[in-house]
Amino acid sequence: MNWDKRLITSVIIIWLFNISGIIGVFLGYEDWFMSLTPLNLLIYITLIFWNNRLDKRLLTALTIPFFIGMITEALGVNYGLIFGNYEYGENLGWKIFGVPLIIGVNWAILVYCASVIAQKIYSNLFITSLIGAILMVSLDLIIEVSAPRFDFWEFDRGVVPLQNYIGWFCTAFVANVLFQKVIKTVHYGIAIHVFIVIFVFFTTFLFI
């Protein structure tokens, strides 16, 4: 299969899962569809690999935000550091030190997408990392609204502190810098669709 056909197939899969999820939640099957979130994120990361030429550099680049995400989230869940006091629910699957493994995958996906989009806007590493961090925080602002409802995570007393967004920005900036230092060749087509799909999904539930 050539690269154009891979992207087309990937885009169809991404949007099919997204639209199905929105419809399923709207029809009252929220618990079932939200329990499939880890599978959904695994599909995204698989499609990212499928649309790139696999090599050690790509794997290393994605491993960086995975471990940065897992470590910082563990510090947050267990000690209230970086992001504030919160805990994860059950819909994100298996946990290590209170943090679902899929959260590391989520960090890898978001850093990949944000970095690739940012590199289309500008070329300077500092600026692209800054743009990437802003994109990630903007997405987090939207996701935080629905996170408790979907049993993803919830902050102490149900209030998301300013600390969370500052922590997200700083962590995302560092992750973007390190990711972009390791890898230069990425796939814009898959990145923009994955990012938009996540944005559309959670934006929809601001109103439903």
N, C-alpha and C positions, 0 to 999 in steps of 0.2 A: 504494500500500500504506500503510495507516495505521500509526501508531507502535507500537501493541500487536502487530500482526502482524509488524512488523520485529523487535521484540524476541524474539518466539517463534521466528521463523525463525533469528535470530542464535544463540539459546541452543541450538537443535537442531544447528546447524553446529558450534558450539564444542564441545559434548559429544561429537558424532559423531567429530570429529577426535581428541579427547582419548582416548576409549575405544578407538578404532581403533589409536592409537599404543601404548597400554598392551598391548593384545592382540598387536599386531605384534611388539613387543619380546619379549614373553613367549614367542611362538612361534618366536623365533630370527631375526627380520628386523630386528634392532636397527640395523645399519649403514644400511640403506635408510631406515628411518623417521626416524632421527636426522638424516640428511642433508636431510630435509624440514623441519627446524626453522625455517629462515628463512621458508619459505612459510607455516608455521603462524603465526608472529608477524605476518607481513604480513596474514594473514586477520583476526587479532585487531584490528589497528589499523584495517583497512578497516571492520570491523563497528562499531568505536567511532565512526568518522566517520559511518557510515550511520545510526546511532542518535541522532546529534546533529544539530542544525540547523547546517549548515555555514556558517561565517563566518570572517573573518580573525582574530577573537579566539581561536577554538578552534585554528586552525592555529598561531598565534603561541604559545599556551600549550603546545602539544605540542612545538613546536620548541625551547623552553627546555630541558626535560629531555633532549631528543635531543642537543643540543650540549654540555650539561653532562656527560652520560654519555660522549660521544665524547672530549671533552678530558681528563677525569679518567682514563678508561681508557687513553688514549694515554700519559699521564704515568706510569701504573702499569706498563704493558707495557714502555715504553722506558727508564724511569728508576727504577722501583721505588717511586715516590712514591704516597701516598694509600692504596693498597690492598696494597702489597707487591710482591714479585717473582713474576711469573707470565707465561704466554704462552698465546695462543689456539690451539686446534686447527683442524681443517679443516671441521668440520660446521656452522659458522655462516656460511660463505660468504665473499664478497669482503671484503678488508681495506684499511684506510687507516692508515698508520703502525702496522701490526700489530694494529689493532682492527677486527673485522668491522663493517660498516655496520649490520647488523641489531641490534647491541648498542645503538646509539643509539635504534633503534625500541623495543627492549626497555625501555630506561629511560623512554621516553615512555609506554609501556603501563603499566608498574608505577607510575609517579608518578600517572598519571591514575586508575588503579584505587584506589590507596592514599589519594589525596586525597579522592576521592568517598566512599569508605567512611568515612574519618575525619570528613568533614563531616556524615555521618549521626549520628555519635556526639556531636559537640560543634560549637560555632560559632566559637569564638575561633581566630584565625589561628595563633597560636603553638601552641596545644594541638592543633589539627588537623594542623599540620605535624609536630609531635612524634609524634602517633599514626601518621601516614603513614610517617614514617621508621622507627618501630618495626615496623610491618607489613612494610615492605620488607626490613629486616634479618632479621626472622623467616623470611621466605621465602628469603632468601639462605642462611641457615643450612641449610635443607633442600636447596637446589639444589647447594650446594658438595659435598655427599656424592656426587652422581651426575655432576657436571661432568667429571671426568677420564675416567670410564667412557664417557661419550658423546662424548668428544673435543671438548668445548666449550672448556675451558681447564684449566690445571693450575698450581699454585703450585710454586715451587722446593722440591725435595726432597719434594714431595707433601704438605706441611704447610701448612694455611691459617692464617696468622698472625692474632693478635688485631687487628693493624693493619688488616686487611681489613674487619673488622666495624665498627671505629671509623670508618674512612674511608667505609664504606657509610652509616653512620648520619648523619654530618656532611653528606655529599654529598646524601643523600636528603632531609635536613631542608631544606637550602637550595633544592633543586629543588622541594620541596613548597610552600615559602613563595612562591617566584616564580611557580609555576604557579597557585596559588590567588589571587594578587594580580591576575593577568591575566584569569582566567575565573571566573565565578560559576555559570553555568548548565551543568549536566552531567547525565549519565544514569546513575542509580544501578543500574538493572537490568543493563545490559551490564557495568558495572564489577565488580559483585559476582560475576557468573558467570565472567568472565575470570580474576579473582583466584583464585577457588575452584578453577577448572579447573587452573590452573598449580600450585596448592598440592596438589591431589589427585594430579596426574601425578607430581610429584617425591616426594611422600610415599610413593606406591606403591612406588617403587624403593629406598626405605630397607629394604624387606623382600623384594625379589625379586633 
